[in-house]
Amino acid sequence: MAALSGRIAVFHHAPLDTAFLDRSLHASGQRGWRQPSIDTLAWFRRRQLRRGDDSTAGASTLDAARRHYGLPMRSAHNALDDALSCAELALVMATRSRARLIDVCSVPTGRF
């Protein structure tokens, strides 16, 4: 966790990943997930809804979001490729968005 200090984690469907990380941290005797994070899935869905585009409502997978922005496909469900895919998506969304970091970043509350 020290490697994440001062950084923001990026996920596509953060609740799934952070729940797993939270359980793993607690199982190892550490405090739960407390890092700020960006959820590209939630961000993508909000952008689509603001534009009145619900065509991607059922297809908000990482691949679908990447396709929407014209990004090349990578191997699905490979940890490194998923991490790179998510990071690239976040960068593209950030360059095409007027959102501020505070608008797309969440800081967990709860247990210490």
DSSP file (Angstrom, degrees, kcal/mol; ACC not computed):
  #  RESIDUE AA STRUCTURE BP1 BP2  ACC     N-H-->O    O-->H-N    N-H-->O    O-->H-N    TCO  KAPPA ALPHA  PHI   PSI    X-CA   Y-CA   Z-CA
    1    1 A M    >         0   0    0      0, 0.0     3,-1.3     0, 0.0     4,-0.5   0.000 360.0 360.0 360.0 -24.0    0.0    0.0    0.0
    2    2 A A  G >   +     0   0    0      1,-0.3     3,-1.2     2,-0.2     0, 0.0   0.845 360.0  62.5 -61.0 -32.1    3.0    2.3    0.5
    3    3 A A  G 3  S+     0   0    0      1,-0.3    -1,-0.3     3,-0.0     0, 0.0   0.751 102.4  51.3 -65.1 -23.0    3.5    2.3   -3.3
    4    4 A L  G X  S+     0   0    0     -3,-1.3     3,-2.6     2,-0.1    -1,-0.3   0.510  78.2 127.2 -91.4  -5.4    0.0    4.0   -3.6
    5    5 A S  T <  S+     0   0    0     -3,-1.2     3,-0.1    -4,-0.5    -3,-0.0  -0.310  83.6   6.4 -57.7 125.7    0.7    6.7   -1.1
    6    6 A G  T 3  S+     0   0    0      1,-0.3    -1,-0.3    -2,-0.1     2,-0.3   0.540 113.2 105.0  79.4   6.7   -0.1   10.1   -2.7
    7    7 A R    <   -     0   0    0     -3,-2.6     2,-0.5    29,-0.0    -1,-0.3  -0.740  66.6-127.7-116.8 165.6   -1.5    8.4   -5.9
    8    8 A I        -     0   0    0     -2,-0.3    29,-0.2    -3,-0.1     2,-0.2  -0.964  21.6-138.0-114.9 125.2   -5.0    7.9   -7.2
    9    9 A A  E     -a   37   0A   0     27,-2.3    29,-2.5    -2,-0.5     2,-0.5  -0.532  13.2-148.6 -79.0 147.7   -6.0    4.3   -8.3
   10   10 A V  E     +a   38   0A   0     27,-0.2     2,-0.3    -2,-0.2    29,-0.2  -0.981  22.3 168.6-122.2 127.9   -8.0    3.9  -11.5
   11   11 A F  E     -a   39   0A   0     27,-2.9    29,-3.2    -2,-0.5     2,-0.6  -0.904  36.6-135.4-131.2 158.0  -10.5    1.1  -11.9
   12   12 A H  S    S+     0   0    0     -2,-0.3    50,-0.1     1,-0.3    27,-0.1  -0.927 105.7   7.6-112.9 101.5  -13.3    0.2  -14.4
   13   13 A H  S >> S-     0   0    0     -2,-0.6     4,-1.4     3,-0.1     3,-1.0   0.880  80.7-170.8  85.9  62.9  -16.0   -0.8  -11.9
   14   14 A A  H 3> S+     0   0    0     -3,-0.3     4,-3.4     1,-0.2     5,-0.4   0.811  75.0  65.0 -53.9 -39.6  -14.3    0.3   -8.7
   15   15 A P  H 3> S+     0   0    0      0, 0.0     4,-1.6     0, 0.0    -1,-0.2   0.887 104.6  47.2 -57.1 -36.7  -16.9   -1.2   -6.3
   16   16 A L  H <> S+     0   0    0     -3,-1.0     4,-1.7     2,-0.2    -2,-0.2   0.960 118.1  39.8 -66.2 -51.2  -15.9   -4.7   -7.5
   17   17 A D  H  X S+     0   0    0     -4,-1.4     4,-2.6     1,-0.2     5,-0.2   0.904 115.9  49.2 -68.2 -42.5  -12.2   -4.1   -7.2
   18   18 A T  H  X S+     0   0    0     -4,-3.4     4,-2.7     1,-0.2    15,-0.3   0.840 108.0  54.7 -70.7 -30.4  -12.2   -2.1   -4.0
   19   19 A A  H  X S+     0   0    0     -4,-1.6     4,-2.3    -5,-0.4    -1,-0.2   0.923 110.7  46.5 -64.3 -43.1  -14.4   -4.7   -2.3
   20   20 A F  H  X S+     0   0    0     -4,-1.7     4,-2.4     2,-0.2    -2,-0.2   0.938 115.0  46.0 -62.4 -47.3  -11.9   -7.4   -3.2
   21   21 A L  H  X S+     0   0    0     -4,-2.6     4,-2.7     1,-0.2     5,-0.2   0.894 110.9  53.4 -63.6 -40.2   -9.0   -5.2   -2.0
   22   22 A D  H  X S+     0   0    0     -4,-2.7     4,-2.4     2,-0.2    -1,-0.2   0.934 111.0  45.6 -60.1 -48.0  -10.8   -4.2    1.2
   23   23 A R  H  X S+     0   0    0     -4,-2.3     4,-2.5     1,-0.2    -2,-0.2   0.917 113.8  49.6 -62.1 -43.7  -11.4   -7.9    2.1
   24   24 A S  H  X S+     0   0    0     -4,-2.4     4,-1.3     2,-0.2    -2,-0.2   0.908 111.4  48.5 -63.9 -42.3   -7.8   -8.8    1.3
   25   25 A L  H  <>S+     0   0    0     -4,-2.7     5,-2.8     1,-0.2     3,-0.3   0.926 112.8  47.4 -64.3 -44.6   -6.4   -6.0    3.3
   26   26 A H  H ><5S+     0   0    0     -4,-2.4     3,-1.8     1,-0.2    -2,-0.2   0.900 108.2  55.9 -63.7 -39.6   -8.6   -6.9    6.3
   27   27 A A  H 3<5S+     0   0    0     -4,-2.5    -1,-0.2     1,-0.3    -2,-0.2   0.796 107.4  49.9 -62.9 -27.9   -7.6  -10.5    6.0
   28   28 A S  T 3<5S-     0   0    0     -4,-1.3    -1,-0.3    -3,-0.3    -2,-0.2   0.269 123.9-104.0 -95.5  12.1   -4.0   -9.6    6.3
   29   29 A G  T < 5S+     0   0    0     -3,-1.8    -3,-0.2     1,-0.3     2,-0.2   0.597  81.4 123.9  81.8  11.0   -4.6   -7.4    9.4
   30   30 A Q      < -     0   0    0     -5,-2.8    -1,-0.3    -6,-0.2    -2,-0.1  -0.565  69.3 -91.9 -98.9 166.0   -4.4   -4.1    7.6
   31   31 A R        -     0   0    0     -2,-0.2     3,-0.1    81,-0.2    -1,-0.1  -0.336  55.2 -91.6 -69.6 161.6   -7.0   -1.3    7.5
   32   32 A G        -     0   0    0      1,-0.2     2,-0.3    -7,-0.1    -1,-0.1   0.058  61.4 -56.3 -68.0-179.7   -9.4   -1.4    4.6
   33   33 A W        +     0   0    0    -15,-0.3    -1,-0.2     1,-0.1   -11,-0.1  -0.420  61.0 158.6 -62.1 120.7   -9.1    0.3    1.2
   34   34 A R        +     0   0    0     -2,-0.3    -1,-0.1    -3,-0.1    -2,-0.1   0.206  28.6 118.7-130.8  13.5   -8.7    4.0    1.9
   35   35 A Q        -     0   0    0     72,-0.1   -27,-0.1     1,-0.1     2,-0.1  -0.579  67.8-111.4 -85.5 143.7   -7.1    5.2   -1.4
   36   36 A P        -     0   0    0      0, 0.0   -27,-2.3     0, 0.0     2,-0.3  -0.444  46.0-176.0 -65.8 148.3   -8.7    7.8   -3.6
   37   37 A S  E     -aB   9 106A   0     69,-2.7    69,-3.1   -29,-0.2     2,-0.4  -0.975  28.6-137.6-147.8 159.9   -9.8    6.3   -6.9
   38   38 A I  E     -aB  10 105A   0    -29,-2.5   -27,-2.9    -2,-0.3     2,-0.7  -0.979  14.8-153.0-117.0 130.8  -11.4    7.0  -10.2
   39   39 A D  E  >  -a   11   0A   0     65,-0.7     4,-2.3    -2,-0.4   -27,-0.2  -0.894   5.9-169.5-105.3 104.5  -14.0    4.7  -11.6
   40   40 A T  H  > S+     0   0    0    -29,-3.2     4,-2.7    -2,-0.7   -28,-0.2   0.803  85.9  57.9 -66.1 -27.7  -13.9    4.9  -15.4
   41   41 A L  H  > S+     0   0    0    -30,-0.4     4,-2.6     2,-0.2    -1,-0.2   0.962 110.2  41.6 -65.1 -50.8  -17.1    2.9  -15.7
   42   42 A A  H  > S+     0   0    0      1,-0.2     4,-2.4     2,-0.2    -2,-0.2   0.901 116.6  49.8 -63.1 -40.3  -19.1    5.4  -13.6
   43   43 A W  H  X S+     0   0    0     -4,-2.3     4,-2.3     2,-0.2    -1,-0.2   0.924 111.1  48.9 -63.7 -45.8  -17.4    8.3  -15.4
   44   44 A F  H  X S+     0   0    0     -4,-2.7     4,-2.3     1,-0.2    -2,-0.2   0.930 112.1  48.4 -60.2 -47.5  -18.2    6.8  -18.8
   45   45 A R  H  X S+     0   0    0     -4,-2.6     4,-2.6     1,-0.2    -1,-0.2   0.909 110.8  50.7 -62.0 -42.5  -21.8    6.2  -17.9
   46   46 A R  H  X S+     0   0    0     -4,-2.4     4,-2.5     1,-0.2    -1,-0.2   0.920 110.2  50.0 -61.5 -42.9  -22.2    9.8  -16.5
   47   47 A R  H  X S+     0   0    0     -4,-2.3     4,-1.5     1,-0.2    -1,-0.2   0.911 111.9  48.1 -62.1 -42.0  -20.7   11.3  -19.7
   48   48 A Q  H  <>S+     0   0    0     -4,-2.3     5,-2.8     1,-0.2     4,-0.4   0.922 112.1  48.4 -66.0 -43.6  -23.1    9.2  -21.8
   49   49 A L  H ><5S+     0   0    0     -4,-2.6     3,-1.3     1,-0.2    -2,-0.2   0.897 108.4  54.2 -64.3 -40.1  -26.1   10.2  -19.8
   50   50 A R  H 3<5S+     0   0    0     -4,-2.5    -1,-0.2     1,-0.3    -2,-0.2   0.851 109.4  48.8 -61.7 -33.3  -25.2   13.9  -19.9
   51   51 A R  T 3<5S-     0   0    0     -4,-1.5    -1,-0.3    -5,-0.2    -2,-0.2   0.502 116.2-116.7 -83.5  -3.7  -25.1   13.6  -23.6
   52   52 A G  T < 5S+     0   0    0     -3,-1.3     2,-0.8    -4,-0.4    -3,-0.2   0.701  72.0 137.2  74.8  18.6  -28.4   11.9  -23.7
   53   53 A D      < +     0   0    0     -5,-2.8     3,-0.3    -6,-0.2    -1,-0.2  -0.846  17.1 159.9-103.0 101.6  -26.8    8.8  -25.2
   54   54 A D    >   +     0   0    0     -2,-0.8     3,-1.5     1,-0.2     4,-0.3   0.231  46.9 103.9-102.4  14.7  -28.1    5.7  -23.6
   55   55 A S  T 3  S+     0   0    0      1,-0.3     3,-0.2     2,-0.1    -1,-0.2   0.737  85.2  44.7 -66.9 -21.5  -27.0    3.5  -26.4
   56   56 A T  T >  S+     0   0    0     -3,-0.3     3,-0.5     1,-0.2    -1,-0.3   0.291  80.2 108.3-103.1   9.4  -24.1    2.2  -24.3
   57   57 A A  T <  S+     0   0    0     -3,-1.5     3,-0.3     1,-0.3    -1,-0.2   0.889  89.8  32.6 -56.1 -43.0  -26.1    1.7  -21.1
   58   58 A G  T 3  S+     0   0    0     -4,-0.3     2,-0.3     1,-0.2    -1,-0.3   0.572 118.9  56.6 -89.1  -9.3  -26.0   -2.0  -21.3
   59   59 A A    <   +     0   0    0     -3,-0.5    -1,-0.2     1,-0.1    -2,-0.1  -0.565  58.9 131.4-123.2  67.1  -22.6   -2.1  -22.9
   60   60 A S        +     0   0    0     -2,-0.3    -1,-0.1    -3,-0.3   -15,-0.1   0.038  31.0 136.6-107.0  26.3  -20.3   -0.3  -20.5
   61   61 A T  S  > S-     0   0    0      1,-0.1     4,-2.6    -3,-0.1     5,-0.2  -0.187  72.1-104.6 -64.3 165.9  -17.6   -2.8  -20.4
   62   62 A L  H  > S+     0   0    0      1,-0.2     4,-2.3     2,-0.2     5,-0.2   0.917 124.2  49.6 -58.6 -43.6  -14.0   -1.7  -20.6
   63   63 A D  H  > S+     0   0    0      2,-0.2     4,-2.7     1,-0.2    -1,-0.2   0.908 110.3  50.0 -62.7 -41.7  -13.8   -2.9  -24.2
   64   64 A A  H  > S+     0   0    0      2,-0.2     4,-2.3     1,-0.2    -2,-0.2   0.909 111.7  47.9 -64.7 -41.6  -17.1   -1.1  -25.1
   65   65 A A  H  X S+     0   0    0     -4,-2.6     4,-1.3     2,-0.2    -1,-0.2   0.906 112.7  48.9 -65.5 -40.6  -15.8    2.2  -23.5
   66   66 A R  H  <>S+     0   0    0     -4,-2.3     5,-2.9    -5,-0.2     3,-0.3   0.916 110.5  50.8 -64.5 -42.7  -12.5    1.9  -25.3
   67   67 A R  H ><5S+     0   0    0     -4,-2.7     3,-1.7     1,-0.2    -2,-0.2   0.916 104.8  57.9 -59.5 -42.9  -14.3    1.2  -28.6
   68   68 A H  H 3<5S+     0   0    0     -4,-2.3    -1,-0.2     1,-0.3    -2,-0.2   0.856 111.6  41.5 -55.9 -37.3  -16.4    4.3  -28.0
   69   69 A Y  T 3<5S-     0   0    0     -4,-1.3    -1,-0.3    -3,-0.3    -2,-0.2   0.303 118.0-110.4 -95.7   8.0  -13.3    6.4  -27.9
   70   70 A G  T < 5 +     0   0    0     -3,-1.7    -3,-0.2    -4,-0.3    -2,-0.1   0.734  64.6 152.1  73.5  22.3  -11.5    4.7  -30.7
   71   71 A L      < -     0   0    0     -5,-2.9    -1,-0.2    -6,-0.2    -2,-0.1  -0.612  49.4-104.6 -84.9 146.7   -8.9    3.0  -28.6
   72   72 A P        -     0   0    0      0, 0.0     2,-0.2     0, 0.0    -1,-0.1  -0.329  37.3-107.4 -69.0 152.2   -7.4   -0.4  -29.8
   73   73 A M        -     0   0    0     -7,-0.0     2,-0.2    -6,-0.0   -10,-0.0  -0.492  33.9-167.6 -78.4 148.4   -8.5   -3.6  -28.1
   74   74 A R        -     0   0    0     -2,-0.2     2,-0.2     1,-0.0   -11,-0.0  -0.731  42.5 -66.0-122.6 174.6   -6.2   -5.5  -25.8
   75   75 A S    >   -     0   0    0     -2,-0.2     3,-0.7     1,-0.1     2,-0.2  -0.481  58.8-127.3 -63.6 128.0   -6.4   -8.9  -24.3
   76   76 A A  T 3  S+     0   0    0     -2,-0.2     3,-0.1     1,-0.2    -1,-0.1  -0.520  81.7  13.1 -80.7 147.2   -9.4   -9.0  -22.0
   77   77 A H  T 3  S+     0   0    0      1,-0.2     2,-0.5    -2,-0.2    -1,-0.2   0.798  86.2 127.4  59.8  34.7   -9.1  -10.2  -18.4
   78   78 A N    <>  -     0   0    0     -3,-0.7     4,-3.3     1,-0.1     5,-0.3  -0.994  60.8-136.0-113.9 123.8   -5.3  -10.1  -18.3
   79   79 A A  H  > S+     0   0    0     -2,-0.5     4,-2.3     1,-0.2     5,-0.2   0.868 100.4  42.8 -53.6 -47.0   -4.3   -8.0  -15.3
   80   80 A L  H  > S+     0   0    0      2,-0.2     4,-2.6     1,-0.2    -1,-0.2   0.936 117.0  46.4 -67.5 -45.3   -1.6   -6.0  -17.0
   81   81 A D  H  > S+     0   0    0      1,-0.2     4,-2.8     2,-0.2    -2,-0.2   0.896 112.8  50.8 -63.4 -39.7   -3.6   -5.4  -20.2
   82   82 A D  H  X S+     0   0    0     -4,-3.3     4,-2.5     2,-0.2    -1,-0.2   0.911 110.9  48.9 -63.4 -41.6   -6.7   -4.5  -18.1
   83   83 A A  H  X S+     0   0    0     -4,-2.3     4,-2.3    -5,-0.3    -2,-0.2   0.931 114.7  44.1 -64.0 -45.5   -4.6   -2.0  -16.1
   84   84 A L  H  X S+     0   0    0     -4,-2.6     4,-2.7     2,-0.2     5,-0.2   0.907 113.3  51.9 -65.0 -41.5   -3.1   -0.4  -19.2
   85   85 A S  H  X S+     0   0    0     -4,-2.8     4,-2.2    -5,-0.2    -2,-0.2   0.908 111.7  46.2 -60.7 -43.3   -6.5   -0.4  -20.9
   86   86 A C  H  X S+     0   0    0     -4,-2.5     4,-2.5     2,-0.2    -1,-0.2   0.905 112.6  49.8 -67.9 -42.2   -8.1    1.4  -17.9
   87   87 A A  H  X S+     0   0    0     -4,-2.3     4,-2.2     2,-0.2    -2,-0.2   0.922 111.9  48.3 -63.2 -44.0   -5.3    3.9  -17.7
   88   88 A E  H  X S+     0   0    0     -4,-2.7     4,-2.5     2,-0.2     5,-0.2   0.917 111.3  50.6 -62.1 -43.3   -5.5    4.7  -21.4
   89   89 A L  H  X S+     0   0    0     -4,-2.2     4,-2.8    -5,-0.2     5,-0.2   0.928 109.7  50.2 -60.8 -45.3   -9.3    5.1  -21.2
   90   90 A A  H  X S+     0   0    0     -4,-2.5     4,-2.3     1,-0.2    -1,-0.2   0.899 110.8  49.9 -60.7 -40.7   -8.9    7.5  -18.2
   91   91 A L  H  X S+     0   0    0     -4,-2.2     4,-2.0     2,-0.2    -1,-0.2   0.919 112.5  46.1 -64.9 -43.6   -6.4    9.6  -20.1
   92   92 A V  H  X S+     0   0    0     -4,-2.5     4,-1.4     2,-0.2    -2,-0.2   0.923 113.5  49.1 -65.3 -43.7   -8.6    9.9  -23.2
   93   93 A M  H  < S+     0   0    0     -4,-2.8    -1,-0.2     1,-0.2    -2,-0.2   0.896 110.3  51.9 -63.0 -38.7  -11.6   10.7  -21.1
   94   94 A A  H >< S+     0   0    0     -4,-2.3     3,-0.9    -5,-0.2    -1,-0.2   0.886 108.5  50.1 -65.2 -38.6   -9.7   13.3  -19.2
   95   95 A T  H 3< S+     0   0    0     -4,-2.0    -1,-0.2     1,-0.2    -2,-0.2   0.765 115.8  43.1 -72.0 -22.9   -8.5   15.0  -22.4
   96   96 A R  T 3< S+     0   0    0     -4,-1.4     2,-0.3    -3,-0.2    -1,-0.2   0.250 105.8  79.6-103.6  12.2  -12.0   15.1  -23.8
   97   97 A S    <   -     0   0    0     -3,-0.9   -50,-0.0    -4,-0.2    -4,-0.0  -0.847  60.7-153.0-122.3 153.5  -13.7   16.2  -20.6
   98   98 A R        +     0   0    0     -2,-0.3    -1,-0.1     2,-0.1    -4,-0.1   0.367  61.6 124.4 -97.6   1.1  -14.2   19.5  -18.7
   99   99 A A        -     0   0    0      1,-0.1     2,-0.2     2,-0.1    -2,-0.1  -0.294  57.0-134.8 -64.7 143.8  -14.4   17.6  -15.5
  100  100 A R    >>  -     0   0    0      1,-0.1     3,-1.6     5,-0.0     4,-0.9  -0.611  27.4-106.5 -91.7 159.9  -12.1   18.4  -12.7
  101  101 A L  H >> S+     0   0    0      1,-0.3     4,-1.8    -2,-0.2     3,-0.9   0.881 121.6  58.2 -53.7 -40.6  -10.3   15.7  -10.7
  102  102 A I  H 34 S+     0   0    0      1,-0.2    -1,-0.3     2,-0.2    -3,-0.0   0.773 102.0  56.7 -61.9 -25.9  -12.6   16.4   -7.8
  103  103 A D  H <4 S+     0   0    0     -3,-1.6    -1,-0.2     1,-0.2    -2,-0.2   0.756 118.8  28.2 -77.0 -25.3  -15.6   15.6  -10.0
  104  104 A V  H << S+     0   0    0     -4,-0.9   -65,-0.7    -3,-0.9     2,-0.4   0.489 104.2  84.4-116.4  -6.1  -14.4   12.1  -11.0
  105  105 A C  E  <  -B   38   0A   0     -4,-1.8     2,-0.4    -5,-0.2   -67,-0.2  -0.808  56.6-162.4-102.4 138.9  -12.3   11.0   -8.0
  106  106 A S  E     -B   37   0A   0    -69,-3.1   -69,-2.7    -2,-0.4    -3,-0.0  -0.946   7.5-154.1-119.9 144.1  -13.8    9.5   -4.9
  107  107 A V        -     0   0    0     -2,-0.4   -72,-0.1   -71,-0.2   -73,-0.0  -0.970  26.8-123.4-114.7 120.5  -12.2    9.1   -1.5
  108  108 A P        -     0   0    0      0, 0.0     2,-0.3     0, 0.0   -74,-0.0  -0.250  23.1-160.1 -64.5 148.1  -13.5    6.2    0.6
  109  109 A T        +     0   0    0      3,-0.0     2,-0.4     0, 0.0     3,-0.0  -0.781  46.0  61.8-116.5 167.3  -15.0    6.8    4.0
  110  110 A G  S    S+     0   0    0     -2,-0.3   -76,-0.0   -76,-0.0     0, 0.0  -0.943  78.8  29.1 125.6-141.6  -15.4    4.3    6.7
  111  111 A R              0   0    0     -2,-0.4   -80,-0.0     1,-0.1     0, 0.0  -0.188 360.0 360.0 -66.2 147.8  -13.1    2.1    8.7
  112  112 A F              0   0    0    -81,-0.1   -81,-0.2   -82,-0.0    -1,-0.1   0.302 360.0 360.0-115.8 360.0   -9.5    3.0    9.6
